[in-house]
Amino acid sequence: MPQMMPMEWMVLYITFLATLLMFNIMNYFMQSPNKKSTTKRNIHINNMNWKW
C-alpha cells in the first residue's frame, strides 16, 4: 500500500468521507418528528397565604 500514488490516496479519502457524510445525513433525516399533542397541560399552583 505505501507505493500508491498520492492522488489515489486522495480519491480513497474523498470516497470514504463522502460515504460517511451520506450515511450520517441519511440517519439524521430519517427520524420522524414527534407529533405535538393538541391537549394543553394545565399547571396547578396552590397559593397559600401565610398569616403570621
C-alpha positions as CSV (number, residue, x, y, z in Angstrom):
1,M,0.0,0.0,0.0
2,P,2.8,2.6,0.6
3,Q,3.6,2.5,-3.1
4,M,0.2,4.0,-4.0
5,M,0.3,7.4,-5.7
6,P,-0.8,10.4,-3.6
7,M,-3.7,11.0,-6.0
8,E,-5.0,7.6,-5.3
9,W,-4.9,8.3,-1.5
10,M,-6.8,11.5,-2.1
11,V,-9.5,9.7,-4.1
12,L,-9.7,7.0,-1.4
13,Y,-10.0,9.6,1.3
14,I,-12.7,11.5,-0.6
15,T,-14.7,8.3,-1.2
16,F,-14.7,7.3,2.5
17,L,-15.5,10.9,3.6
18,A,-18.4,11.1,1.2
19,T,-19.7,7.7,2.3
20,L,-19.5,8.7,5.9
21,L,-21.2,12.0,5.3
22,M,-24.1,10.5,3.3
23,F,-24.6,7.8,6.0
24,N,-24.8,10.4,8.8
25,I,-27.0,12.8,6.9
26,M,-29.4,10.0,6.0
27,N,-29.6,8.8,9.6
28,Y,-30.2,12.3,10.8
29,F,-33.1,13.0,8.4
30,M,-34.7,9.5,8.7
31,Q,-36.0,10.3,12.2
32,S,-39.7,11.3,12.0
33,P,-40.6,14.3,14.2
34,N,-42.7,13.8,17.2
35,K,-46.3,14.9,16.8
36,K,-47.3,17.5,19.2
37,S,-50.4,16.7,21.3
38,T,-53.3,19.0,21.0
39,T,-54.3,18.9,24.6
40,K,-52.8,21.5,26.9
41,R,-51.5,20.6,30.2
42,N,-52.6,22.9,33.0
43,I,-50.2,23.6,35.8
44,H,-52.0,23.8,39.1
45,I,-50.4,26.1,41.6
46,N,-51.6,26.0,45.2
47,N,-51.3,29.5,46.6
48,M,-51.1,29.6,50.3
49,N,-51.4,32.9,52.2
50,W,-49.4,32.6,55.4
51,K,-50.6,34.8,58.2
52,W,-48.0,35.3,60.9
